[in-house]
Amino acid sequence: MDAKTAAKATGTITVGNKNWEFPVYKGSIGPDVLDIAKLYGESGLFTYDPGFTSTASCESKITYIDGDEGVLLYRGYPIEQLAEHGDFLETCYLLLYGELPTPSQKADFDYRVTRHTMVHEQMSRFFQGFRRDAHPMAVMTGSIGALSAFYHDSTDIADPTQRMIASLRMIAKVPTLAAMAYKYSIGQPFVYPKNDLDYAANFLHMCYAVPTEDYKVNPVLARAMDRIFILHADHEQNASTSTVRLAGSSGANPFACIAAGCACLWGPAHGGANEAALNMLAEIGSVDRIPEFVKRAKDKNDSYRLMGFGHRVYKNYDPRAKIMQKTCHEVLAELGIKDDPLLDVAMELERIALSDEYFIEKKLYPNIDFYSGITLKAMGFPTTMFTVLFAVARTVGWIAQWKEMIEDPKQKIGRPRQLYTGATPRDYTPISRRK
Ligand code: SDX
């Protein structure tokens, strides 16, 4: 913990007639924290915070979100500026190393990542074991974990060189695995990466090229894909990143940790929301059906939620959603899609929701998943690939947070406690005497 976070004050917890004092640390921006690590030892009390709504699990220097202002910073740089001026591999370098690369650092990083994009040839046999109609996220979770069966020379987490090689391998190989998952699902042959293409163009080429003819990547779509990767790259201690950190805290190898994060991202409350949001827009189907769905979303007795709306941290517009919406219009214009009924439904649903008392009072705004599905569908991806694309982008965030956790001298295995409300001690009854 550096000087910024050194104890600046203390906080007191009072239970009954007892008081306990704990240090308060100040970050560079954002809420102060009360260090309660000694609470149980001194008071015999646990804190209780299901979903960790008020709990900081770690100290981090990577990403900062101001949910009330709708601000997202990667290593201090606003997401709007990075998405506008940089490319995804520059963002990867920034998240991993903490600073924007110089021209020579960028060229070297691009070179190193590009030359790790091929996967071990036997990985293609691994894919043959899946059903063609397997959800691509099942394939991704399995194949990312399987990387640890191939790259033994980068699984020693105590070796910083091996940690960096594993990081580069993941950033480079996950798009290749994602494209393979897509090709396998549509029965087309795998397409090898091409070193003369940049990251996003290479990914689109692996997804859409076929052996029978040359495939030219549309530069506007490649730029849109690259920007979508930037928007999804990292996001503080979200569920999948926390999963990666917890898995990594046991010393598990980096490939296994990223596979765990991928599994968590799949959930519809998290990274699976982009697929769920597009399915929701398709289910609504037309603008005149929006009121019945908004009514259901507001009904306390109905668990139905508007997918792509709301966020644990953003209580204002998700800054990524605004850039996503702009990218959506660019892609539709480039593809000559004049009136996409799904976009009409999305725009009208957003207008209605943002003017509805329920959404205003609960501070529910569109999040990154609201417009991404329309964009990705227009680019030719099936809905089942949407979360896979999120995983491709988030791999660098998972890796950067995993490295930070491993290199944090304070880190130890994560092991939360509980509030136990189960049976109190009782004696075993032999089955012969149970009624
Ligand atoms: C991502 O954490 C991250 O940073 C995640 C992410 C990242 O980049 O890693 O940003 C990516 O996961 C974005 C979120 C994608 N998920 C969805 O779009 C699914 C729909 N949204 C929700 O399920 C929900 O908003 C969450 C899961 C995103 C956040 O849930 P919280 O913070 O636990 O909030 P909550 O469930 O306690 O909701 C607060 C209130 C509740 O009403 P009350 O019980 O107080 O009466 O708001 C309501 C909820 O019922 N509510 C919604 C709603 N989301 C919350 N009502 C209708 N529609 C919704 N979408």
Boltz pocket constraint, residues with backbone or C-beta under 6 A from the ligand:
constraints:
  - pocket:
      binder: B
      contacts: [[A, 51], [A, 232], [A, 234], [A, 235], [A, 237], [A, 238], [A, 239], [A, 268], [A, 269], [A, 270], [A, 271], [A, 273], [A, 297], [A, 298], [A, 304], [A, 305], [A, 306], [A, 307], [A, 308], [A, 309], [A, 310], [A, 311], [A, 312], [A, 313], [A, 362], [A, 364], [A, 367], [A, 368], [A, 369]]
      max_distance: 6.0
